[in-house]
Amino acid sequence: MPMPISITHTRSANRTLRIVCPNGHLGFAPIKAGSFRIGCEAEPDLICADSGSCDVGPGPLGGDTSSSPLGWQTEDLETMLVASRRLGIPMIVGSAGDTGTNSRVDLFVGIIQELARKHRLAKFRIGYFYSELDKDALSRRLDSGEPVFGLDGRAPLDRETLDSTERVVAVAGIDPYVKLLDQGADVIIGGRSSDCAIFAAPAIRQGFPAALAYFYGKILECASFCCEPYGAKESVLGEITMDDIKVAAMLPEQRCTIASVAGHAMYERANPFYEYFLGGHIDMSECRYEQYDERTVRVVGPRYVPAAELRVKLEGSGKIGERYVGIVGVRDPYTIANIDEVTGWARRQVAERLGDGGYELHFSIYGRDAILGPNEPRRTAPAHELAVVVQGIAPTAAMAEEVAMIATRQMFYARLPQVKGTAGGVAFLLDEVMQASPAYRWTLNHTMRVSDPLELFPCCIVEAGL
Amino acid sequence: MPRLADVAKTIRSKNAGVDKITFDVIFPDLASYEKVRDSGTLSRDAVCRVFGIEPGRISDHVSFDAARAIKFTIYRRIPSGSPGDADVFGAQQYGPLLDLELPD
């Protein structure tokens, strides 16, 4: 028998806004249907989910692809759309297709239109907005002499970094969502935006306090990550009033506890007390958490601090080159102790053939320090066997293959003075190198001043359904 | 001597944006949280020693009473997912914390 949840009871006379969040990263792994159905029975006013993340690395943004499979994206959108049309409530998806680029927004809008036909849904309105920022616009900003500041210790944007950038998205706040709701959108597909904005926008539009609204978004955006025991992709239900927010687990086996909700407030961010977005930040240092019922937590006390100047966050990715990967193993203890000599030999053989520049060569030494690098306290005590993953990166696939192949094969022929085994210095898992996705790097983690929070985010409405 | 892994409920690391990795050490009760917090086992200096980094690499270091957690954040050497980074999500950086020894 599941424990009761107070906020699924009939509504009080107090004004509230309830949101169900079924997935913390739509498309990345499928929505669990059972707890979503329970959430939809609790009289929600909206269904909202974020679909984006920088966590997937710079590749998807740079290459303009998704890291989530199309089938799972479609399935999650179908789950949300069918429920939202059946209940007659809006659904909002932010940062479409992992990156929130224009092509991902178009992809999701197309999926919604296709699903509307498939389910013969009555006519409804899709609102969407774009977040990509043209490199020419950034170039003009540099020409004007106004700095594009770096975040997290990065230098201000310079010409060289911009030139090496493939694609840029700006991170929207609540404004495009509010505008599209004002225009009567039933479904909103957002470009790149702050996770919390997806949930804060409808709450602020209806007059709830900004501090509570942004905090509401911060808590809901990862769905069941704010519950215990751990179990991802389950739905949570939130309720905001003029005075507080509440969040409840929808899966009968899960609860929201003070520890789980407070613990989630600090997840994935440098500091648990501040959350920044376009237009300001919230200060959560004075938040008070209360166990409202067995599976629901109530929070009061966040403060909203408006920014002195509107600065929009920019994310940019630049291509380094095509990439091939080789994998070798090592079991000889002497070779393990001298593994840097082995990779050094391989590196010199590449340089002898291809010169010192125009490519990148990386060795990740599993069993010693691949994961932590120089931060590894046990790197002087490697395991009894090692795997070395070789990455060759170059402007063309042919050259990347050659870099990876020389380095991988030359480890076999490495010349260590006292090695006993003279028939081959490493064990090949495969005597080949494999093509991997192209290599990208995060070139922009910066902020740019804007005079209007909507200026970089053009909004559109289209109709769907019959 | 007990290890941090014996006492903490959760020890985790994760990206905080593309240039930082954040570490959360969450305790099951107030007593264990306060004991570790006050022991200095996870102080700024201790974190620098464990990972062999300079104090400037730590961007944030806080005790978070509501969550019974000690949380700190370090700057990455290279941004997440760039060639040479082998932990795109920053999810396995907490390993060395498990074995930290606590005073009895």
Interface residues (C-beta under 8 A of the other chain):
Chain A: C54 D55 V56 G57 P58 G59 L151 D152 G153 R154 I258 A259 A262 G263 A265 M266 Y267 E268 R269 A270 N271 P272 F273 C287 R288 Y289 E315 I320 R323 E360 H362 S364 A370 I371 L372 G373 P374 N375 E376 P377 R378 V389 Q391 I393 A439 Y440 R441 W442 N445
Chain B: T10 K14 N15 A16 G17 V18 D19 K20 T22 D24 I26 V50 F51 G52 I53 S59 D60 V62 F64 A66 A67 R68 A69 K71 T73 Y75 R77 I78 P79 S80 G81 S82 P83 G84 A86 D87 V88 F89 Q92 Q93 G95 P96
